[in-house]
Amino acid sequence: MMAVKMHSQPRGAAIEEDVPDVLVHALAQLRNCRDSMDTLILIEEHLPERLLPSLAWVASRKTFIPSVAVKTLVKYCGPLHLERGLGRSRARELQARVVC
């Protein structure tokens, strides 16, 4: 009889592959942020936690979003939350692109 070996590998991909529909509305609100305080107020009062990594990823690729808003969003999420939401490679790419 042959022994079956099971290999486990830690999850390296994003938790949620689909981008929620509320992302468009969140991008429109993020576009109106003038400084980091406006961004923090928006994050705390209006945006759910699980949306933040996806929002940071999409906002970093848009030219009409202020860079201070993207930097604040990435710093607020932190590396572990970004990695859980985006996956390891996208989180590293985002952090390399947005130097806080």
Phi and psi in radians as a Rosetta constraint file:
Dihedral C 1 N 2 CA 2 C 2 CIRCULARHARMONIC -1.744 0.35
Dihedral N 2 CA 2 C 2 N 3 CIRCULARHARMONIC 2.337 0.35
Dihedral C 2 N 3 CA 3 C 3 CIRCULARHARMONIC -1.391 0.35
Dihedral N 3 CA 3 C 3 N 4 CIRCULARHARMONIC 2.375 0.35
Dihedral C 3 N 4 CA 4 C 4 CIRCULARHARMONIC -1.617 0.35
Dihedral N 4 CA 4 C 4 N 5 CIRCULARHARMONIC 2.203 0.35
Dihedral C 4 N 5 CA 5 C 5 CIRCULARHARMONIC -1.801 0.35
Dihedral N 5 CA 5 C 5 N 6 CIRCULARHARMONIC 2.245 0.35
Dihedral C 5 N 6 CA 6 C 6 CIRCULARHARMONIC -1.856 0.35
Dihedral N 6 CA 6 C 6 N 7 CIRCULARHARMONIC 2.308 0.35
Dihedral C 6 N 7 CA 7 C 7 CIRCULARHARMONIC -1.865 0.35
Dihedral N 7 CA 7 C 7 N 8 CIRCULARHARMONIC 2.349 0.35
Dihedral C 7 N 8 CA 8 C 8 CIRCULARHARMONIC -2.039 0.35
Dihedral N 8 CA 8 C 8 N 9 CIRCULARHARMONIC 2.487 0.35
Dihedral C 8 N 9 CA 9 C 9 CIRCULARHARMONIC -2.243 0.35
Dihedral N 9 CA 9 C 9 N 10 CIRCULARHARMONIC 2.321 0.35
Dihedral C 9 N 10 CA 10 C 10 CIRCULARHARMONIC -1.088 0.35
Dihedral N 10 CA 10 C 10 N 11 CIRCULARHARMONIC 2.614 0.35
Dihedral C 10 N 11 CA 11 C 11 CIRCULARHARMONIC -1.182 0.35
Dihedral N 11 CA 11 C 11 N 12 CIRCULARHARMONIC 2.194 0.35
Dihedral C 11 N 12 CA 12 C 12 CIRCULARHARMONIC -1.991 0.35
Dihedral N 12 CA 12 C 12 N 13 CIRCULARHARMONIC -0.110 0.35
Dihedral C 12 N 13 CA 13 C 13 CIRCULARHARMONIC -1.705 0.35
Dihedral N 13 CA 13 C 13 N 14 CIRCULARHARMONIC 3.019 0.35
Dihedral C 13 N 14 CA 14 C 14 CIRCULARHARMONIC -1.198 0.35
Dihedral N 14 CA 14 C 14 N 15 CIRCULARHARMONIC 2.644 0.35
Dihedral C 14 N 15 CA 15 C 15 CIRCULARHARMONIC -1.218 0.35
Dihedral N 15 CA 15 C 15 N 16 CIRCULARHARMONIC -0.794 0.35
Dihedral C 15 N 16 CA 16 C 16 CIRCULARHARMONIC -2.111 0.35
Dihedral N 16 CA 16 C 16 N 17 CIRCULARHARMONIC 2.023 0.35
Dihedral C 16 N 17 CA 17 C 17 CIRCULARHARMONIC -1.406 0.35
Dihedral N 17 CA 17 C 17 N 18 CIRCULARHARMONIC -0.624 0.35
Dihedral C 17 N 18 CA 18 C 18 CIRCULARHARMONIC -1.392 0.35
Dihedral N 18 CA 18 C 18 N 19 CIRCULARHARMONIC 2.443 0.35
Dihedral C 18 N 19 CA 19 C 19 CIRCULARHARMONIC -1.499 0.35
Dihedral N 19 CA 19 C 19 N 20 CIRCULARHARMONIC 2.221 0.35
Dihedral C 19 N 20 CA 20 C 20 CIRCULARHARMONIC -1.133 0.35
Dihedral N 20 CA 20 C 20 N 21 CIRCULARHARMONIC 2.732 0.35
Dihedral C 20 N 21 CA 21 C 21 CIRCULARHARMONIC -1.205 0.35
Dihedral N 21 CA 21 C 21 N 22 CIRCULARHARMONIC -0.416 0.35
Dihedral C 21 N 22 CA 22 C 22 CIRCULARHARMONIC -1.282 0.35
Dihedral N 22 CA 22 C 22 N 23 CIRCULARHARMONIC -0.091 0.35
Dihedral C 22 N 23 CA 23 C 23 CIRCULARHARMONIC -1.126 0.35
Dihedral N 23 CA 23 C 23 N 24 CIRCULARHARMONIC -0.635 0.35
Dihedral C 23 N 24 CA 24 C 24 CIRCULARHARMONIC -1.132 0.35
Dihedral N 24 CA 24 C 24 N 25 CIRCULARHARMONIC -0.770 0.35
Dihedral C 24 N 25 CA 25 C 25 CIRCULARHARMONIC -1.139 0.35
Dihedral N 25 CA 25 C 25 N 26 CIRCULARHARMONIC -0.684 0.35
Dihedral C 25 N 26 CA 26 C 26 CIRCULARHARMONIC -1.157 0.35
Dihedral N 26 CA 26 C 26 N 27 CIRCULARHARMONIC -0.638 0.35
Dihedral C 26 N 27 CA 27 C 27 CIRCULARHARMONIC -1.143 0.35
Dihedral N 27 CA 27 C 27 N 28 CIRCULARHARMONIC -0.679 0.35
Dihedral C 27 N 28 CA 28 C 28 CIRCULARHARMONIC -1.134 0.35
Dihedral N 28 CA 28 C 28 N 29 CIRCULARHARMONIC -0.673 0.35
Dihedral C 28 N 29 CA 29 C 29 CIRCULARHARMONIC -1.222 0.35
Dihedral N 29 CA 29 C 29 N 30 CIRCULARHARMONIC -0.652 0.35
Dihedral C 29 N 30 CA 30 C 30 CIRCULARHARMONIC -1.190 0.35
Dihedral N 30 CA 30 C 30 N 31 CIRCULARHARMONIC -0.519 0.35
Dihedral C 30 N 31 CA 31 C 31 CIRCULARHARMONIC -1.122 0.35
Dihedral N 31 CA 31 C 31 N 32 CIRCULARHARMONIC -0.507 0.35
Dihedral C 31 N 32 CA 32 C 32 CIRCULARHARMONIC -1.456 0.35
Dihedral N 32 CA 32 C 32 N 33 CIRCULARHARMONIC -0.073 0.35
Dihedral C 32 N 33 CA 33 C 33 CIRCULARHARMONIC -1.312 0.35
Dihedral N 33 CA 33 C 33 N 34 CIRCULARHARMONIC 2.213 0.35
Dihedral C 33 N 34 CA 34 C 34 CIRCULARHARMONIC -1.634 0.35
Dihedral N 34 CA 34 C 34 N 35 CIRCULARHARMONIC -0.523 0.35
Dihedral C 34 N 35 CA 35 C 35 CIRCULARHARMONIC -2.534 0.35
Dihedral N 35 CA 35 C 35 N 36 CIRCULARHARMONIC -3.092 0.35
Dihedral C 35 N 36 CA 36 C 36 CIRCULARHARMONIC -1.182 0.35
Dihedral N 36 CA 36 C 36 N 37 CIRCULARHARMONIC -0.522 0.35
Dihedral C 36 N 37 CA 37 C 37 CIRCULARHARMONIC -1.164 0.35
Dihedral N 37 CA 37 C 37 N 38 CIRCULARHARMONIC -0.723 0.35
Dihedral C 37 N 38 CA 38 C 38 CIRCULARHARMONIC -1.068 0.35
Dihedral N 38 CA 38 C 38 N 39 CIRCULARHARMONIC -0.696 0.35
Dihedral C 38 N 39 CA 39 C 39 CIRCULARHARMONIC -1.155 0.35
Dihedral N 39 CA 39 C 39 N 40 CIRCULARHARMONIC -0.757 0.35
Dihedral C 39 N 40 CA 40 C 40 CIRCULARHARMONIC -1.128 0.35
Dihedral N 40 CA 40 C 40 N 41 CIRCULARHARMONIC -0.685 0.35
Dihedral C 40 N 41 CA 41 C 41 CIRCULARHARMONIC -1.114 0.35
Dihedral N 41 CA 41 C 41 N 42 CIRCULARHARMONIC -0.734 0.35
Dihedral C 41 N 42 CA 42 C 42 CIRCULARHARMONIC -1.074 0.35
Dihedral N 42 CA 42 C 42 N 43 CIRCULARHARMONIC -0.784 0.35
Dihedral C 42 N 43 CA 43 C 43 CIRCULARHARMONIC -1.093 0.35
Dihedral N 43 CA 43 C 43 N 44 CIRCULARHARMONIC -0.831 0.35
Dihedral C 43 N 44 CA 44 C 44 CIRCULARHARMONIC -1.209 0.35
Dihedral N 44 CA 44 C 44 N 45 CIRCULARHARMONIC -0.662 0.35
Dihedral C 44 N 45 CA 45 C 45 CIRCULARHARMONIC -1.656 0.35
Dihedral N 45 CA 45 C 45 N 46 CIRCULARHARMONIC -0.494 0.35
Dihedral C 45 N 46 CA 46 C 46 CIRCULARHARMONIC -2.141 0.35
Dihedral N 46 CA 46 C 46 N 47 CIRCULARHARMONIC -0.350 0.35
Dihedral C 46 N 47 CA 47 C 47 CIRCULARHARMONIC -1.905 0.35
Dihedral N 47 CA 47 C 47 N 48 CIRCULARHARMONIC 2.361 0.35
Dihedral C 47 N 48 CA 48 C 48 CIRCULARHARMONIC -1.281 0.35
Dihedral N 48 CA 48 C 48 N 49 CIRCULARHARMONIC 2.654 0.35
Dihedral C 48 N 49 CA 49 C 49 CIRCULARHARMONIC -1.047 0.35
Dihedral N 49 CA 49 C 49 N 50 CIRCULARHARMONIC -0.701 0.35
Dihedral C 49 N 50 CA 50 C 50 CIRCULARHARMONIC -1.281 0.35
Dihedral N 50 CA 50 C 50 N 51 CIRCULARHARMONIC -0.214 0.35
Dihedral C 50 N 51 CA 51 C 51 CIRCULARHARMONIC -1.464 0.35
Dihedral N 51 CA 51 C 51 N 52 CIRCULARHARMONIC -0.392 0.35
Dihedral C 51 N 52 CA 52 C 52 CIRCULARHARMONIC -1.066 0.35
Dihedral N 52 CA 52 C 52 N 53 CIRCULARHARMONIC -0.783 0.35
Dihedral C 52 N 53 CA 53 C 53 CIRCULARHARMONIC -1.072 0.35
Dihedral N 53 CA 53 C 53 N 54 CIRCULARHARMONIC -0.745 0.35
Dihedral C 53 N 54 CA 54 C 54 CIRCULARHARMONIC -1.142 0.35
Dihedral N 54 CA 54 C 54 N 55 CIRCULARHARMONIC -0.677 0.35
Dihedral C 54 N 55 CA 55 C 55 CIRCULARHARMONIC -1.129 0.35
Dihedral N 55 CA 55 C 55 N 56 CIRCULARHARMONIC -0.724 0.35
Dihedral C 55 N 56 CA 56 C 56 CIRCULARHARMONIC -1.099 0.35
Dihedral N 56 CA 56 C 56 N 57 CIRCULARHARMONIC -0.714 0.35
Dihedral C 56 N 57 CA 57 C 57 CIRCULARHARMONIC -1.129 0.35
Dihedral N 57 CA 57 C 57 N 58 CIRCULARHARMONIC -0.844 0.35
Dihedral C 57 N 58 CA 58 C 58 CIRCULARHARMONIC -1.232 0.35
Dihedral N 58 CA 58 C 58 N 59 CIRCULARHARMONIC -0.698 0.35
Dihedral C 58 N 59 CA 59 C 59 CIRCULARHARMONIC -1.145 0.35
Dihedral N 59 CA 59 C 59 N 60 CIRCULARHARMONIC -0.550 0.35
Dihedral C 59 N 60 CA 60 C 60 CIRCULARHARMONIC -1.219 0.35
Dihedral N 60 CA 60 C 60 N 61 CIRCULARHARMONIC -0.316 0.35
Dihedral C 60 N 61 CA 61 C 61 CIRCULARHARMONIC -1.694 0.35
Dihedral N 61 CA 61 C 61 N 62 CIRCULARHARMONIC -0.064 0.35
Dihedral C 61 N 62 CA 62 C 62 CIRCULARHARMONIC -1.750 0.35
Dihedral N 62 CA 62 C 62 N 63 CIRCULARHARMONIC 2.424 0.35
Dihedral C 62 N 63 CA 63 C 63 CIRCULARHARMONIC -1.467 0.35
Dihedral N 63 CA 63 C 63 N 64 CIRCULARHARMONIC -0.343 0.35
Dihedral C 63 N 64 CA 64 C 64 CIRCULARHARMONIC -1.518 0.35
Dihedral N 64 CA 64 C 64 N 65 CIRCULARHARMONIC -0.040 0.35
Dihedral C 64 N 65 CA 65 C 65 CIRCULARHARMONIC -1.607 0.35
Dihedral N 65 CA 65 C 65 N 66 CIRCULARHARMONIC 2.245 0.35
Dihedral C 65 N 66 CA 66 C 66 CIRCULARHARMONIC -1.078 0.35
Dihedral N 66 CA 66 C 66 N 67 CIRCULARHARMONIC 2.443 0.35
Dihedral C 66 N 67 CA 67 C 67 CIRCULARHARMONIC -1.148 0.35
Dihedral N 67 CA 67 C 67 N 68 CIRCULARHARMONIC -0.517 0.35
Dihedral C 67 N 68 CA 68 C 68 CIRCULARHARMONIC -1.153 0.35
Dihedral N 68 CA 68 C 68 N 69 CIRCULARHARMONIC -0.568 0.35
Dihedral C 68 N 69 CA 69 C 69 CIRCULARHARMONIC -1.202 0.35
Dihedral N 69 CA 69 C 69 N 70 CIRCULARHARMONIC -0.707 0.35
Dihedral C 69 N 70 CA 70 C 70 CIRCULARHARMONIC -1.173 0.35
Dihedral N 70 CA 70 C 70 N 71 CIRCULARHARMONIC -0.754 0.35
Dihedral C 70 N 71 CA 71 C 71 CIRCULARHARMONIC -1.084 0.35
Dihedral N 71 CA 71 C 71 N 72 CIRCULARHARMONIC -0.735 0.35
Dihedral C 71 N 72 CA 72 C 72 CIRCULARHARMONIC -1.133 0.35
Dihedral N 72 CA 72 C 72 N 73 CIRCULARHARMONIC -0.708 0.35
Dihedral C 72 N 73 CA 73 C 73 CIRCULARHARMONIC -1.129 0.35
Dihedral N 73 CA 73 C 73 N 74 CIRCULARHARMONIC -0.755 0.35
Dihedral C 73 N 74 CA 74 C 74 CIRCULARHARMONIC -1.157 0.35
Dihedral N 74 CA 74 C 74 N 75 CIRCULARHARMONIC -0.743 0.35
Dihedral C 74 N 75 CA 75 C 75 CIRCULARHARMONIC -1.151 0.35
Dihedral N 75 CA 75 C 75 N 76 CIRCULARHARMONIC -0.660 0.35
Dihedral C 75 N 76 CA 76 C 76 CIRCULARHARMONIC -1.145 0.35
Dihedral N 76 CA 76 C 76 N 77 CIRCULARHARMONIC -0.715 0.35
Dihedral C 76 N 77 CA 77 C 77 CIRCULARHARMONIC -1.137 0.35
Dihedral N 77 CA 77 C 77 N 78 CIRCULARHARMONIC -0.804 0.35
Dihedral C 77 N 78 CA 78 C 78 CIRCULARHARMONIC 1.460 0.35
Dihedral N 78 CA 78 C 78 N 79 CIRCULARHARMONIC 2.798 0.35
Dihedral C 78 N 79 CA 79 C 79 CIRCULARHARMONIC -1.160 0.35
Dihedral N 79 CA 79 C 79 N 80 CIRCULARHARMONIC -0.638 0.35
Dihedral C 79 N 80 CA 80 C 80 CIRCULARHARMONIC -1.240 0.35
Dihedral N 80 CA 80 C 80 N 81 CIRCULARHARMONIC -0.718 0.35
Dihedral C 80 N 81 CA 81 C 81 CIRCULARHARMONIC -1.177 0.35
Dihedral N 81 CA 81 C 81 N 82 CIRCULARHARMONIC -0.661 0.35
Dihedral C 81 N 82 CA 82 C 82 CIRCULARHARMONIC -1.124 0.35
Dihedral N 82 CA 82 C 82 N 83 CIRCULARHARMONIC -0.723 0.35
Dihedral C 82 N 83 CA 83 C 83 CIRCULARHARMONIC -1.168 0.35
Dihedral N 83 CA 83 C 83 N 84 CIRCULARHARMONIC -0.688 0.35
Dihedral C 83 N 84 CA 84 C 84 CIRCULARHARMONIC -1.165 0.35
Dihedral N 84 CA 84 C 84 N 85 CIRCULARHARMONIC -0.629 0.35
Dihedral C 84 N 85 CA 85 C 85 CIRCULARHARMONIC -1.497 0.35
Dihedral N 85 CA 85 C 85 N 86 CIRCULARHARMONIC -0.556 0.35
Dihedral C 85 N 86 CA 86 C 86 CIRCULARHARMONIC -1.908 0.35
Dihedral N 86 CA 86 C 86 N 87 CIRCULARHARMONIC -0.396 0.35
Dihedral C 86 N 87 CA 87 C 87 CIRCULARHARMONIC 1.756 0.35
Dihedral N 87 CA 87 C 87 N 88 CIRCULARHARMONIC 2.795 0.35
Dihedral C 87 N 88 CA 88 C 88 CIRCULARHARMONIC -1.116 0.35
Dihedral N 88 CA 88 C 88 N 89 CIRCULARHARMONIC -0.802 0.35
Dihedral C 88 N 89 CA 89 C 89 CIRCULARHARMONIC -1.231 0.35
Dihedral N 89 CA 89 C 89 N 90 CIRCULARHARMONIC -0.752 0.35
Dihedral C 89 N 90 CA 90 C 90 CIRCULARHARMONIC -1.153 0.35
Dihedral N 90 CA 90 C 90 N 91 CIRCULARHARMONIC -0.661 0.35
Dihedral C 90 N 91 CA 91 C 91 CIRCULARHARMONIC -1.119 0.35
Dihedral N 91 CA 91 C 91 N 92 CIRCULARHARMONIC -0.752 0.35
Dihedral C 91 N 92 CA 92 C 92 CIRCULARHARMONIC -1.145 0.35
Dihedral N 92 CA 92 C 92 N 93 CIRCULARHARMONIC -0.700 0.35
Dihedral C 92 N 93 CA 93 C 93 CIRCULARHARMONIC -1.111 0.35
Dihedral N 93 CA 93 C 93 N 94 CIRCULARHARMONIC -0.732 0.35
Dihedral C 93 N 94 CA 94 C 94 CIRCULARHARMONIC -1.141 0.35
Dihedral N 94 CA 94 C 94 N 95 CIRCULARHARMONIC -0.762 0.35
Dihedral C 94 N 95 CA 95 C 95 CIRCULARHARMONIC -1.171 0.35
Dihedral N 95 CA 95 C 95 N 96 CIRCULARHARMONIC -0.569 0.35
Dihedral C 95 N 96 CA 96 C 96 CIRCULARHARMONIC -1.261 0.35
Dihedral N 96 CA 96 C 96 N 97 CIRCULARHARMONIC -0.615 0.35
Dihedral C 96 N 97 CA 97 C 97 CIRCULARHARMONIC -1.281 0.35
Dihedral N 97 CA 97 C 97 N 98 CIRCULARHARMONIC -0.673 0.35
Dihedral C 97 N 98 CA 98 C 98 CIRCULARHARMONIC -1.849 0.35
Dihedral N 98 CA 98 C 98 N 99 CIRCULARHARMONIC 1.716 0.35
Dihedral C 98 N 99 CA 99 C 99 CIRCULARHARMONIC -1.494 0.35
Dihedral N 99 CA 99 C 99 N 100 CIRCULARHARMONIC 2.033 0.35
